Structure formats: C-alpha cells, structure tokens
C-alpha cells in the first residue's frame, strides 16, 4: 500500500479500501458496488469525519439511521461488517490509529426458518400442471429438474441438451461462483425432459428456450413469471423456485441422507452453509426415529 497521511477522512479511507478490495481481494463488481453504497451512506449519516475521530457514539448514530430506514437485521449486519472491515483495513494496511473494529457490534440475526414443501404438496403441485400445451410441457420439465436436482433457477436455465447424459441420468454444470459440479436426475424428470424436447424438437442448444421465434434461452424473468402463474393456478400458497431447492434438501434430510452428501448435491462450498440452513429442521419424532435406526445395538445385549 502507498504511504498515507496520519489523518484521513472516511471518504478517502473508503476509496483506498475499495481499491484494495478490487485489486488485492479481487472482489466482484457487484460486491464493490454494495461496499461503495454502504460507505457513501455512512458519510451521509455521520459526516465525512477523520477516521481517527470516529467513535462508538458515531456508530450508535449510524445504527439509529439504519432503524429509521427500516433495514432488516441481515442488511444492518452486512453494512456493519463492511464498516468493521474498513476499520481493520485502516489499522492493518494503512497503520492508522483508529477505533478497535471489534467495538462495532452487529445485531443478532434471527435464525431463518427454512420454507419448504412436503412431498405431498410437491406432488399436488406437479399434478396440477397441465401438459397438453408446449408451455405446460416446458414447465413440467422445468419443475421436475428443479426438484429432482436441487438446482438454482439460473443453473436450470443454463442447462444445455449436450450437458445431459440421458443414460446415466446426470449432467455436469457450472454453478454459483463458477464451480463445476455434477447433478443427478430421476427417472420421472428424465421422462418429463424427453417429452418436452420431443415435442419441441432437440435442435436448439438449451434445454429450456423461450417461445419466441428466436428460440433463445428461456429468460429468467419470464421463467419466474411463469412459475408464479402456475403456482397461482394450482390454488396452493405462494412459493418460489428457491423453495423447491429447499424442499429438495429437506426431503433428502428427512430420508436420512447425510448433511455432507446434501452439501455436495446443493453445490455449497462450505458445509457450514448447508448446516446453517438445514440442521435442526427435523422434529423430535423424526430425530427419535433416526436415533433408533442409527443406534440399533440389539446384538450388544
């Protein structure tokens, strides 16, 4: 890092920190954009103070501003993490005497309740999809891939016909963070895909295409709108494609599949991400049944 003055303002420290995030940490432009917004709003809220003069009272003022804006606890925590990292950067990289970053306390994040559908609800929704039209065939195949693979909606929309090994019922995809992973289909999802492709013809690159004459990849906005329409027509409560992903993981967990296997199938790089979402989701009765099954030691007696 270039040498800096011993007294710099928040805006200047922020600029140096953002350069560091981009060049050294190689953050994505979207993350840099969010960091920029947070630092700018901090300056607007408490003023462009010298970094060494920012204290706990200023952080409290910042938190009051968050409350007045009605920010969610997760957003507050995210913004305060950015500010905390800015102070760490000033301390570690710029060698400035600033407030201890650990004094910037983030709000406790309430444990998020995983929204999922039961197997019966999923079957009821699947049966409600009328597949006489091309639109219906496409959506039935789309939903079957979402649930049978646990993929994110973007991963399903990027799926190419050549990616699928129909004999092995699997495909290699590039998921979130440009990570490659293998996904697996069920017999019924392969059947739904084939029904759709045979009616539509296999000649186009992507599995799911729009219904315009251009035959381009199905646009995410259109796919999400279609999803909302089919949910509304089913008469069921509102849910999203990501709810189906949660349902996939929860279904496997309730069937006794280990959290490590679920992590791989979901494409999570860290098992803590999987655990944070799904550990503790089982009821006492299901936990007891799992214990009886796993700890069956009758041969010890």
C-alpha positions in Angstrom: 0.0 0.0 0.0 1.2 3.6 -0.7 2.0 5.6 2.4 -0.9 7.7 3.6 -1.3 10.7 5.9 -1.9 10.0 9.5 -5.2 11.9 9.3 -7.6 11.0 6.5 -11.4 11.2 6.2 -13.9 8.4 5.9 -14.4 9.1 2.2 -10.6 8.9 1.4 -10.1 5.8 3.5 -13.1 4.3 1.8 -11.7 5.0 -1.6 -8.4 3.3 -0.7 -10.3 0.3 0.8 -12.4 -0.1 -2.3 -9.2 -0.1 -4.4 -7.8 -2.8 -2.1 -11.0 -4.9 -2.4 -10.9 -4.7 -6.2 -7.1 -5.2 -6.8 -6.0 -7.3 -3.9 -9.1 -9.2 -2.8 -10.4 -9.4 -6.4 -14.0 -8.8 -5.3 -16.7 -8.9 -8.0 -18.0 -5.6 -9.3 -21.4 -6.2 -7.7 -19.7 -6.5 -4.3 -17.7 -3.3 -4.9 -20.9 -1.6 -5.8 -22.6 -2.6 -2.5 -19.5 -1.6 -0.5 -19.5 1.8 -2.2 -23.1 2.4 -1.3 -22.5 1.5 2.3 -19.5 3.7 2.7 -21.3 6.6 1.0 -24.3 6.3 3.2 -22.1 6.2 6.3 -20.6 9.5 5.2 -24.1 10.9 4.6 -25.3 9.7 8.0 -22.4 10.8 10.4 -20.4 13.2 8.2 -17.1 12.9 6.5 -15.1 12.6 9.7 -11.5 11.9 10.2 -11.1 8.2 10.7 -9.3 8.6 14.0 -12.2 10.6 15.4 -14.9 8.1 14.7 -16.0 6.5 17.9 -18.8 4.3 19.4 -21.2 7.2 19.6 -20.9 7.7 15.8 -21.6 4.0 15.3 -24.6 4.3 17.5 -25.8 7.2 15.4 -25.3 5.1 12.3 -27.4 2.3 13.8 -30.2 4.7 14.6 -30.2 5.7 11.0 -30.5 2.1 10.0 -33.5 1.7 12.3 -35.1 4.8 10.8 -34.7 3.4 7.3 -36.3 0.2 8.5 -33.4 -2.0 7.4 -33.7 -5.8 8.0 -31.3 -7.2 10.7 -29.4 -9.1 7.9 -28.8 -5.8 6.0 -27.7 -4.0 9.1 -25.3 -6.8 9.9 -24.0 -6.8 6.4 -23.4 -3.0 6.4 -21.8 -3.0 9.8 -19.4 -5.8 8.6 -18.3 -3.6 5.8 -17.6 -0.7 8.2 -15.8 -3.0 10.5 -13.6 -4.3 7.7 -12.9 -0.7 6.7 -11.5 0.0 10.2 -9.5 -3.2 10.1 -8.1 -2.1 6.8 -7.1 1.3 8.2 -5.4 -0.4 11.2 -3.7 -3.3 9.4 -2.9 -1.8 6.0 -2.8 1.9 6.5 -1.3 1.7 10.0 -3.7 4.4 11.3 -4.7 4.8 14.9 -8.5 4.1 14.7 -11.2 2.7 16.9 -10.9 -1.0 17.6 -13.1 -2.7 14.9 -14.3 -5.3 17.4 -16.3 -2.5 19.2 -18.6 -2.3 16.1 -21.2 -4.8 17.2 -23.6 -6.3 14.7 -27.2 -7.2 15.5 -28.0 -10.9 16.2 -29.5 -12.5 13.1 -32.7 -14.4 13.9 -32.4 -18.0 12.7 -34.1 -18.1 9.3 -36.9 -20.6 9.1 -36.5 -22.8 6.0 -39.5 -22.6 3.8 -40.2 -25.9 2.1 -43.0 -28.1 0.7 -43.8 -31.5 1.8 -43.6 -34.4 -0.6 -47.4 -34.5 -0.8 -47.5 -30.7 -1.6 -44.9 -31.1 -4.3 -46.8 -34.0 -5.9 -50.0 -32.0 -5.7 -48.4 -29.1 -7.5 -46.8 -31.3 -10.1 -50.2 -33.0 -10.8 -51.8 -29.5 -11.2 -49.6 -28.7 -14.2 -51.5 -29.2 -17.4 -49.1 -30.5 -20.0 -51.2 -30.5 -23.2 -49.6 -27.3 -24.5 -46.0 -26.6 -25.2 -45.9 -24.1 -22.3 -47.3 -26.8 -20.0 -44.8 -29.4 -21.2 -41.9 -26.9 -20.7 -43.0 -26.0 -17.2 -43.5 -29.6 -16.2 -40.0 -30.4 -17.3 -38.7 -27.2 -15.7 -40.2 -28.1 -12.3 -39.1 -31.7 -12.5 -35.5 -30.6 -13.0 -35.7 -28.0 -10.1 -36.9 -30.7 -7.7 -35.0 -33.7 -8.8 -31.6 -32.0 -8.9 -31.9 -29.2 -6.3 -30.5 -26.7 -8.8 -30.8 -23.0 -8.6 -33.1 -21.5 -11.2 -30.1 -19.9 -13.0 -28.4 -23.3 -13.2 -31.6 -24.9 -14.7 -32.0 -22.2 -17.3 -28.3 -22.5 -18.3 -28.6 -26.3 -18.8 -27.7 -27.4 -22.4 -29.0 -30.6 -24.0 -25.4 -31.7 -24.7 -24.7 -31.5 -20.9 -27.1 -34.3 -20.1 -26.2 -37.9 -20.1 -29.6 -39.4 -20.5 -28.4 -43.0 -19.9 -26.6 -42.2 -16.7 -29.3 -39.6 -15.7 -26.7 -36.9 -14.8 -25.2 -33.7 -16.1 -22.1 -31.6 -15.5 -22.9 -27.9 -14.8 -21.2 -24.7 -13.9 -22.9 -23.4 -10.7 -22.6 -20.4 -8.5 -19.1 -19.0 -8.2 -18.1 -20.7 -11.5 -17.8 -24.0 -9.6 -18.3 -27.2 -11.6 -20.4 -29.9 -10.2 -22.4 -33.0 -11.3 -26.2 -33.1 -10.9 -28.5 -36.1 -11.0 -31.9 -36.6 -12.4 -34.7 -39.1 -11.5 -36.5 -41.4 -14.0 -39.5 -39.2 -14.0 -37.6 -35.9 -14.5 -35.8 -37.5 -17.5 -39.1 -38.6 -18.9 -40.5 -35.0 -18.5 -37.4 -33.6 -20.2 -37.7 -36.0 -23.1 -41.5 -35.4 -23.5 -40.8 -31.6 -23.8 -37.8 -32.0 -26.1 -39.5 -34.5 -28.4 -42.5 -32.1 -28.8 -40.3 -29.1 -29.2 -37.5 -30.9 -31.1 -33.9 -31.3 -29.9 -32.3 -29.0 -32.4 -31.9 -26.0 -30.1 -28.9 -25.7 -27.7 -30.6 -25.0 -24.4 -33.0 -27.4 -22.7 -35.4 -24.6 -21.9 -36.0 -21.9 -24.5 -38.4 -19.0 -24.9 -41.4 -19.3 -27.1 -40.5 -16.6 -29.5 -39.3 -17.3 -33.0 -35.7 -16.7 -31.9 -35.6 -19.8 -29.8 -33.2 -18.2 -27.4 -32.6 -19.4 -23.8 -35.6 -19.0 -21.6 -35.2 -15.6 -19.9 -35.1 -15.7 -16.1 -37.8 -13.0 -15.7 -40.2 -14.9 -17.9 -39.5 -18.2 -16.2 -40.1 -16.6 -12.8 -43.4 -15.1 -14.1 -44.4 -18.5 -15.4 -43.7 -20.1 -12.1 -45.9 -17.5 -10.3 -48.7 -18.2 -12.7 -48.6 -21.9 -12.3 -48.5 -21.6 -8.5 -51.5 -19.3 -8.6 -53.4 -21.6 -10.9 -52.7 -24.5 -8.5 -54.5 -22.9 -5.7 -51.6 -23.5 -3.3 -49.8 -21.0 -1.1 -47.2 -18.8 -2.7 -43.7 -20.3 -3.1 -40.7 -19.7 -5.3 -38.2 -21.8 -7.3 -35.8 -21.5 -4.4 -38.5 -23.0 -2.1 -38.2 -26.1 -4.4 -34.5 -26.2 -3.8 -35.1 -26.1 0.0 -37.7 -28.8 -0.5 -35.1 -31.0 -2.3 -32.6 -30.7 0.6 -35.3 -31.1 3.3 -36.7 -34.2 1.5 -33.2 -35.8 1.5 -32.6 -34.9 5.1 -35.9 -36.5 6.2 -35.0 -39.6 4.2 -31.8 -40.0 6.3 -29.3 -38.6 3.8 -26.2 -37.2 5.5 -25.6 -33.4 5.6 -22.3 -33.9 3.8 -24.0 -35.6 0.8 -26.6 -32.8 0.7 -23.8 -30.2 0.7 -22.3 -31.8 -2.4 -25.7 -32.1 -4.2 -26.6 -28.4 -3.5 -23.2 -27.2 -4.6 -22.3 -25.5 -1.3 -18.6 -24.9 -1.0 -18.8 -24.8 2.8 -20.7 -27.4 4.9 -21.5 -24.7 7.4 -23.7 -23.1 4.8 -25.7 -26.3 4.5 -25.8 -26.8 8.2 -27.0 -23.3 8.9 -30.0 -23.9 6.6 -31.0 -27.4 7.4 -29.6 -28.7 10.7 -32.3 -28.6 13.4 -35.1 -28.9 10.8 -36.2 -32.4 11.9 -38.9 -32.8 14.5 -38.4 -34.6 17.8 -40.3 -37.6 16.5 -38.1 -37.8 13.3 -34.9 -37.4 15.4 -36.0 -40.2 17.7 -36.7 -42.5 14.8 -33.3 -41.7 13.3 -31.7 -42.4 16.7 -33.4 -45.8 17.0 -32.4 -46.7 13.4 -28.8 -45.5 13.8 -28.2 -46.8 17.3 -29.8 -50.2 16.9 -27.5 -52.3 19.0 -29.6 -55.3 19.9 -26.6 -57.6 19.2 -24.9 -56.0 22.2 -27.5 -57.5 24.6 
